[in-house]
Amino acid sequence: MPGRLLELHVENFRSLRDVTVPLGPLTVLVGPNGAGKSNVLKVFDFLADIIRTDLQPALDTRGGFDEVAFWGGTKPPTSMRVQLKATWTSNSSLNAPDEYNLTIRRRSLSANRDGKRLTYALSREESFAFKRRQGRGRRITISGEEARILDVRAGESKDSGSFGIRRLSSGLSTLPRLGPSDGGDEVTRVADRLSSFRVFDVDVAAARQPTRLRGTDFATLSPHAENLAGFLIHLSGREEVWDDLVADARTVLPQLENIEFEEVGGATDQLTVVLRERGLRRLTPLADASYGTVRLLGLLALLYDPNPPAFTCIEEIDHGLHPQALELVVQRLREAAERTQFIVATHSPALVNRLYPEEFVVCDRDEDGASIIPALTVDEVKEIVEESGEQPLGELWFSGVLGGDLTGGEL
């Protein structure tokens, strides 16, 4: 199993007032609308944005600190915090994980000329902690306009130097420039993993389109599967992968005989996906295939990706899929999770029925609008399943026994 995220801790980010989410190879977030599932995913999107643009622009594109911070309670928060634990660098382990901490503080300054709104200043504190092959561990702390490198062993710290950094610049975006001896390799590893985060949601209209053979990136499936035709062409060159993908598609689509490609309107530089279906005298272009068929092919393409990013989120994975397809999808998710890591959000009891308790994270919300994640521990879930006579998780969740009662609400 490649290195992966172990835990996410968040304070005062959107509805996540104070949550700690354990993350396995496959983590499925289950809960009613508004419980905070999407906000967990937005934390990673925020961190990836910090790496691409830096901290201030990442906040600005989201409307500033006040828009991102927790809205509930009687007083606005004065700080926001994100903490990650992972086994991404070469010497990390479950007992000695990599750690990254980011705290953003908000300090009010004075009233504006209208006397109503207060202006404020932001500051940030960051730290990275890594295990080294021999001797001391490495800790990098950032506060104000100074980054400090510390060698740490047995609770003692040895100062290895410091350097200047812009006041609101993030270490995720700037510290990869450090030399290897100062921890640059480890920070780069963390930044690369976070920047590769992908929220996957098939845009069916875009996925139906043909692909140009020139100037198209076939090797990477785009987050909305806009290049689905090109990526399927890429996978078709890997015989074993392709045969398994087509076999899975046939399992879910009994009328399907094969997935093929043909030129569009005689143009030699454009190809489209066509389906050979039983009983039809002509091929079915993907443009004429059903919504569920296109979503299924996009999802299978993702799950058979031989070079996936460090982790992928799939929102409402069951959308448009027949319940009978979900058993296959869950099985393929587990297999793909041996190469990468998945965070999946769903409302579907039929999908949850096929999960193990350790893959299942119940999301709920209190009266102040704060997310409760997880609402139950794995041991509590196992105990409830045992007391129920081994009823499937989805049925227990949908009935309200596991929280998030949807019987009077919306699926």
N, C-alpha and C positions, 0 to 999 in steps of 0.2 A: 504494500500500500504506500503510495507516495505521501510526502508530508501534507498535513492538512490543518485546518482550523479546528481547535478543540473547544473554544468557548468565546462567546461575545458578551461583554458587560456594557450596558448603556445607562446613562442617567440624563434625564431631561431632554431627550431628542424626540420631538413630536409627541406621540402618546406614550413613549417609553420612559416613564419617570424613573424607574429603578428596576431593571430586569437583567437577569443573567441567563443566557440561552446556551445550553450544552449543544455542541454540534458534532454529529457523527458523519460517516461517509455519505449517508442519506438521512436528511432531516426533513420531515414533513410537518409544516405548520398548519394546524387545523383550528378553525374557530369561526364565529359569526362575523359578518361585515362590521368593520370598525374596531375589531379586537386588537389590531396592531400588526397583523401578519406582513402587510406591505411595508410598514415602517421599519421592520427588521431588515428588509431588503434594501430600503433606502439608506440605511446606515452605510452599507457597503458601497452603494452608488456614490454617496457623499465622500467616502474615503478615496475611491477611485478618481473622483473629480479633483480632490486635493492634489493628487499625484500629477494629474494632467495639467492643472492650472494654478494651483497653490490655494492656501487656506482662505484668504479674503475673497478671491473670485468665486470659490465654491460656495461660500456663504451668500455672496451678493446675488448669484443666479437663483438662489432659493428665497430671496426677499430679505436677507439679513438675519442676524441672531434671533430677533424676536419672533420671526416667522418659523424658524426651525425649532426653537426651544419649546418645552412643554407648555401647553396652554391651560391646563387644569389648575385647580387649587385657587387660593385667595390671592397669592402674590406671584408675580413672574419670577422665574428662577434667575439666579445670578451666575450660574455656571452650567456647562454641558460637558459630559465626559463619555469617551469611548475607550474601552480596553479590550484587547485581543490576546488570546493565548493560542499558540500554534506550534507545529513541528515542521517548520519550513526550512530552517537552516541545517547545515550538514551535521552539527553536533547536538542538536536539540533532541529531546525525548519527552515521553509523557510525564516523567518525573522532573525534568528540567526543560520546560517549554520556552520558546521564544515569547517575549511579552512586549506589547506595544501599548502605550497609554497616551491619550490626548485629552487635555482639559482646556476648555475655552471659557474664560471668565469675562463677565460683563460688569463694568463699573459706571454708574451714573455720574455725569459731570455737572450739568446745570440746565436750567430751563431755557428753551428757545425764546425768541423775541415775543412770541404770542403768549408765553408764560404757561403753556399747557404741556408741551411735550419735552421730555428730558433727552438731551443728547447723552451719548455714552461712549466709553472707550473699551476696546477689547484687548485682552492679552491671552497668550496661550502658553501652556506648559506641556512638554512632550518627554517621553522617555522610551528608550529601546533597551531590552535586556537579552543577551544571547549567551549560550554556553560555548566555551572554546574547547579545542581538542585537549589541551593540557593547561594545567595551572588555573589562573584566574579567569572568571567570566568577564564579559564586557557589558558595560552599561553606558549609554549615551543619554545625557539629560539636556533639555533645552528650556531656557527660561529667559524672558526678555529678549535681549540681543546677544545672548551668549549660549553657545553649545559647548558642553563639557564632556570629556571622555574619561571614564573611570574604569579601572580594573578592579574586579570585586572577587573576594574569596573569604569564606567563613565569616561573613558579616562585616569584613573590613574592606574599605575602598582606598585605592591608590589613584591619585590624580595623574592622568596621562596627558593633560593639556587641554586647552580650550581655544575657541576661535569665534569670531563674530558671525552673526546671522541677522537678517532683517527681522524687525520686531514681530511681524505676523507671518513670516515665512514658515512653512512646515518642514520638518525634517524628512517627511516622506518625499517631498519634491526636491529637496536640496542636498540631503546627506548622501545619496548614492554617489556623489562626486568625491567623497572621501577615498583615500587610498585603502588598499586591503588591510594594511596593518592597523588602521584606525577604525575598522568596522564597516567600511564602505561596501564590502561584498555582502555582508549580512543585511544591511539596510536595503541594498539593491534587491536582494532576494525577496524581502518582505514587500517592497514597493511593486516589484514585478507581479507577485501573486495577487495583490490587491487591485492593481490596475487592469488585470486580465478578467476581473469579475464581469459576468455577463448575465443580464436579465433576458431570458428567452421567451418570446411570445410570437407565434407565427402570425404574420400579416398575410392572410389568405390571398387577398387580391394581388399583392406584390409577389408572393411565392408562385403564383400561377404563370408568371411571365417567362418568356424564353430568355436564354442567356446568350451573350456574345462570346465567341470563342477567344477573341482577342481583348486584352485590357481588362479581364475579369479575374478576380481572385477566387480560384476554385478550391484552394486548400483549407479555407476557413469559412465555416457557416456563419452568416451574419445573424445578429440578435433577433431579427424579425423574419429570417429565412428569405430575404429578398433575392438571394442568389441560390435558391434551392436547386434549380435545374443544373447550374454549374457544379454545385457541391455533389449532387447525385452522380454527375458525369465523373467527377473526381473519385468517388467511392467505387464506381463501377470498374475502375482500373485495379481495384484490390479484390481479387476473385473471391476469396473466402469471406471477406466482410460483405461483399455485395450479395453473394448467394444467401447468406443468413438474413440480410435485410429484406430481400425479396420474399424469402420463406415466411418471415414474420408478417409482411404485408398480406400475403396470401391467407395466412391464418385468420387475420381480422377481416379481410375482404374476400369472401369465398368465391366471388365471380372473377377475381383477378387471376390471370395466367402469367403475365410478365410485365416488367417495367422496362420501357425502351426509350430511345431518343430518335428524333427525326429533324431534318432541316425545316426551317420555317419559310414557307412561300418560295422555296427554291434558293433561298439565300444560304450560301455556304458558310457564312460566319455566324449564323444564329441557329441554336438548337433548342428544342422544347421537349419536355417529358411527355410521353404518351403511354397509355395503359392498354395492354392487350387483355380484353375481357371475354369471358366465355359466352358464346351465343351471339356475339356481335360481329358483323361482317367487316367493320372498320375499327381502327384504333381510336381511343378516346384521348384527346389532348387534355393535359392537366387543367387548361383553362375551362374545360367543360366538366371536370370532375366535381364531386360533391365537396361541400365545406369540410366535412369530417374527414374525407379522404386526404385532402391537402394537408390538414392539420396532422393527421397520422403520419404521412410521409415526412413532414418537417420534423416531427418528434423522433421518428426512427432515425433520420439522418443525424440528428443531434446525439442520440444514444449510441450510434455506431461510429462517431467521430474518433479516428485513431489518435488524434493529437488535440485533446480538449484543453480548455483553459484550466486554471487552478480550481475554480469552482463556478458553478452555474446555478442561477435561480430560474425556476420555471413557475410562472404565475398561473393559477387555475389550470393545472395540467390536464384536467379531465374535460375541459371545455370542448364540445363538439365531438367527443369520442363516445362510442357505444360502451355501456358498462361492461360488456363482455371483453372489450379490448384492454380493460384496466389491469387484469391479472398479468397479461403479457407485458404491459408497460412497467408495472412494478418489478417484475422479474428482470427486465432489461435495465431498469434504473440501478438495481443492486449490482448487476454485472458491470455496468459502466462506472459505478462508484468505486470499483477496484482501481480505476485509472485516474479518477478525479473526485470531486465532491459536489453534492447536490443539496440545494435548499429549495424545497418545493412547497407552494401554498395551494390549498385546496379547500373546497366546500363539500366534496363528494363523499358521502358515507360509503358508497360502493368501493371507492379507492381505499378509504381508511380501513375497511374490512380486511384488506389484504396486507396490512402493515403489522410489523412486530412492535411491541411496546417501546423498545429503545429507539425506534425510528419516528415515534409519534410525539409531537409537542403540542399540547393543548394551549390555545390562546384565549384569554378572556379579558374582561375590562371591568374596573370598579366604578363606583358612583361618581368619582371625580374625573372620569375619563382616562384614567391611567391603565395601560395594558398590564395584565398579569400573565407573564410568560416565563416559564411554563406554569400553568395553573395547577398541574399535578406532577409529582415526581414519577420517574419510571417505576419505582417500587410501589407507589400508590396505584398507578395504572394496573400493574400486574395483580395487585391484591383485589382490585375491583373486578377485573376479568375473572379471577379465580372464584370470587364470591358469586358472580353471575352465572356460574356453570359454564365458563369458557365461551360466552357469547362473543361474536365478532366485535372488534373495536368500533367500527363504523356505526353499528346498531346501538351500542352503548353510548357513543358520543351524540348521535342524533336524538336519542331519547332524553338526553340531559344528564345521564348518570355520570358522564365524564366532563361535565361542564359544557357551556356553549349551547344551551338548549335552543334548537331551531324549529321546534314543532309549531311554534306560533309566529315564526319569523320567515325570513327569506332565504332560499337556498342560493 
